[in-house]
Amino acid sequence: MKPDNGQYYPSYLQLEKILDSQHPLSFAEGQEPAHDEMLFIIIHQAYELWFKQILFELDFVKKVFSKEKVDDNSEDLNLCRHRLKRVTTILALLNQQVTVLDTMTPMDFLEFRNLLTPASGFQSKQFRLIEATLGLKMERRHQHDYYKRTNEGGFAQNDFNEINSIEASQTILQLINQWLERMPFFDEKFWKGYAAQFPSTQLHPFWNDYRSIYANSLTEREQQKLTDFDTQFIKEKQADGSFSDAAMRSALFIMLYRDFPVFQTSFQILDTLIEIDHWLAGWRHKHYVMVRRMIGMRVGTGNTSGAGYLEGAVQQHYIFKDLAALSTYLIERKRLPKLPEELIKALGFIS
Ligand code: HEM
């Protein structure tokens, strides 16, 4: 019974619904109750609740970056930083949560495993929406034919449609790419007073210098890295599921000059995206190790090859690996070209 004066904790939280949503199949009449099925259900539900919160935060970030102009000094950008950071904290918790499931032994699981077929975490729509919202494309997935199905073990048609529609809309990766491309750091007007260190070429004076300093920093065994540098930052490159050359230049520039206060928020946003990838990969790995212990090399209830499939996904499902790879192209702080005054002044007013 709800008291009359104001909100009542159980009703505000709709606990009646939530706490009436655990119905282990093995507890049904005629079955042998498997004690650990309760844990199995609750842990999945807890994951799904957190997935919901992650999607809520990612949708906010998507909205901000969908604006035609993102003011780098605005509170919006700071809120994105803050909320993306929250996503990493939730993901850290989700990594930790695997240890609770690890208290279930393979024999405990075997007691109810057959009842689940063909359901599997593979069918978690929210997990797929998180991946798709961030920017993991269907065709870039490990064994992507597994996903293209609505038959047994696959997705219900409406879930499948929803995942496809989020994939077809702009992803956070694409929006960040566009935001980086719009950054005006290399406008000629800011570089008139720049003191170049190396003879000029057709490259922008900053990149001409940076490329030479980088080349001089490479050891003999690393010479190939200069070709990779050109592929990432110099040659024209479209953003097909990764970042364009223009976006990569801005991202590297932000990484290099992060100590300027105006770059702090942008730097932290990029850094947090890398961290999100790390936590997701960490979770995939922990889940894979847990699955290998739980079912060995048997196929999954969702009908993939099981541990083999999950191991491939750990390797391949990084979303922001271009950003993480920026470290390959850093140079020592003391060798950084000194930025021209005009640019430093202008950086305070980027829009
Ligand atoms: C006894 C515990 C568990 C076992 C044995 C298990 C097993 C598996 C297997 C074998 C797969 C591959 C798909 C398949 O063929 O079924 C899979 C995928 C997946 N599972 Fe689990 N799982 C367990 C617990 C969990 C939990 C607690 C979650 C939390 C939501 C979860 C989420 C997922 C997700 C999201 C995938 C898809 C992964 C991807 O495609 O990268 N699983 N699981």
Boltz pocket constraint, residues with backbone or C-beta under 6 A from the ligand:
constraints:
  - pocket:
      binder: B
      contacts: [[A, 40], [A, 43], [A, 44], [A, 47], [A, 48], [A, 101], [A, 109], [A, 119], [A, 120], [A, 121], [A, 122], [A, 123], [A, 124], [A, 127], [A, 284], [A, 287], [A, 290], [A, 291], [A, 294], [A, 295], [A, 298], [A, 299], [A, 300], [A, 301], [A, 302], [A, 303], [A, 304], [A, 305], [A, 306], [A, 307], [A, 309], [A, 310], [A, 313]]
      max_distance: 6.0
